[in-house]
Amino acid sequence: MAANPFRYGEVATGKFFTNRVRELAEVKADIHSGQNIVMISPRRYGKTSLIREAMQQLRSEGVLVAYLDLFRAPTKDRFADLLADAISRGLDNPVERIAQNVVDLFRKLPGALA
């Protein structure tokens, strides 16, 4: 018997994330344009999988993203704590980011090696 190609009960990533090309493009376009994203739909519709896939792709493009599950934020204080944690986790290592910016700057200088 063939294995079930669908993953149920876990975030669908990699080869298990399929058939959401249009939605993924919309989410990425919104984030690229500086829009915050809020997704609302019934449970088990793939919201987390869609957002996590978009985040993974955006991070590989060098975009800073943060994820916050508002279901875990019943109060303003808890929301503020979760938001601060999400932003902190979303940040790359600042030293690595600065080093990469310096390398990119030198590559743009006249006579620089490619």
C-alpha positions as semicolon CSV with decimal commas, in nm:
position;residue;x (nm);y (nm);z (nm)
1;M;0,000;0,000;0,000
2;A;0,131;0,349;-0,088
3;A;0,203;0,591;0,193
4;N;-0,038;0,878;0,247
5;P;0,111;1,181;0,065
6;F;-0,062;1,423;0,303
7;R;0,058;1,529;0,645
8;Y;-0,218;1,576;0,899
9;G;-0,174;1,727;1,243
10;E;0,164;1,885;1,169
11;V;0,281;2,192;0,982
12;A;0,321;2,097;0,615
13;T;0,666;2,193;0,492
14;G;0,899;2,100;0,209
15;K;0,757;1,830;-0,016
16;F;0,439;1,818;0,194
17;F;0,359;2,183;0,118
18;T;0,182;2,183;-0,218
19;N;-0,079;2,353;-0,430
20;R;-0,076;2,696;-0,264
21;V;0,114;2,888;-0,533
22;R;-0,128;3,181;-0,562
23;E;-0,174;3,223;-0,187
24;L;0,200;3,197;-0,126
25;A;0,270;3,462;-0,390
26;E;0,010;3,695;-0,234
27;V;0,151;3,657;0,117
28;K;0,507;3,715;-0,003
29;A;0,403;4,019;-0,210
30;D;0,224;4,172;0,089
31;I;0,526;4,121;0,312
32;H;0,766;4,256;0,048
33;S;0,552;4,571;0,029
34;G;0,566;4,618;0,406
35;Q;0,216;4,498;0,488
36;N;0,148;4,311;0,810
37;I;-0,037;3,983;0,758
38;V;-0,330;3,861;0,966
39;M;-0,487;3,529;0,866
40;I;-0,825;3,421;0,991
41;S;-0,992;3,095;0,892
42;P;-1,127;2,780;1,055
43;R;-0,887;2,536;1,218
44;R;-0,691;2,292;0,999
45;Y;-0,707;2,504;0,682
46;G;-0,329;2,536;0,652
47;K;-0,274;2,890;0,778
48;T;0,039;2,804;0,973
49;S;0,181;2,594;0,691
50;L;0,127;2,876;0,441
51;I;0,284;3,139;0,665
52;R;0,579;2,920;0,763
53;E;0,653;2,837;0,398
54;A;0,638;3,206;0,306
55;M;0,865;3,292;0,598
56;Q;1,118;3,028;0,497
57;Q;1,129;3,155;0,139
58;L;1,147;3,519;0,248
59;R;1,430;3,451;0,493
60;S;1,626;3,286;0,213
61;E;1,580;3,616;0,023
62;G;1,718;3,810;0,321
63;V;1,382;3,949;0,436
64;L;1,330;3,996;0,811
65;V;1,007;3,829;0,921
66;A;0,849;3,748;1,256
67;Y;0,564;3,508;1,340
68;L;0,311;3,560;1,618
69;D;0,016;3,331;1,694
70;L;-0,249;3,567;1,834
71;F;-0,441;3,277;1,982
72;R;-0,175;3,271;2,254
73;A;-0,224;3,642;2,333
74;P;-0,543;3,687;2,538
75;T;-0,427;4,014;2,697
76;K;-0,239;4,326;2,584
77;D;0,051;4,243;2,814
78;R;0,079;3,888;2,679
79;F;0,055;4,023;2,323
80;A;0,341;4,266;2,391
81;D;0,555;3,987;2,537
82;L;0,486;3,753;2,247
83;L;0,549;4,025;1,990
84;A;0,885;4,113;2,146
85;D;0,983;3,744;2,148
86;A;0,873;3,698;1,785
87;I;1,075;3,997;1,669
88;S;1,377;3,882;1,866
89;R;1,357;3,532;1,714
90;G;1,311;3,681;1,368
91;L;1,632;3,878;1,382
92;D;1,940;3,731;1,227
93;N;2,262;3,742;1,418
94;P;2,336;4,118;1,406
95;V;2,709;4,062;1,360
96;E;2,649;3,838;1,059
97;R;2,408;4,092;0,908
98;I;2,661;4,377;0,949
99;A;2,941;4,166;0,804
100;Q;2,730;4,078;0,501
101;N;2,637;4,443;0,449
102;V;3,006;4,539;0,456
103;V;3,093;4,266;0,204
104;D;2,807;4,378;-0,022
105;L;2,924;4,740;0,001
106;F;3,281;4,653;-0,099
107;R;3,156;4,446;-0,393
108;K;2,979;4,757;-0,527
109;L;3,290;4,973;-0,516
110;P;3,465;5,050;-0,847
111;G;3,738;4,798;-0,922
112;A;3,609;4,547;-0,665
113;L;3,639;4,179;-0,737
114;A;3,311;4,007;-0,808
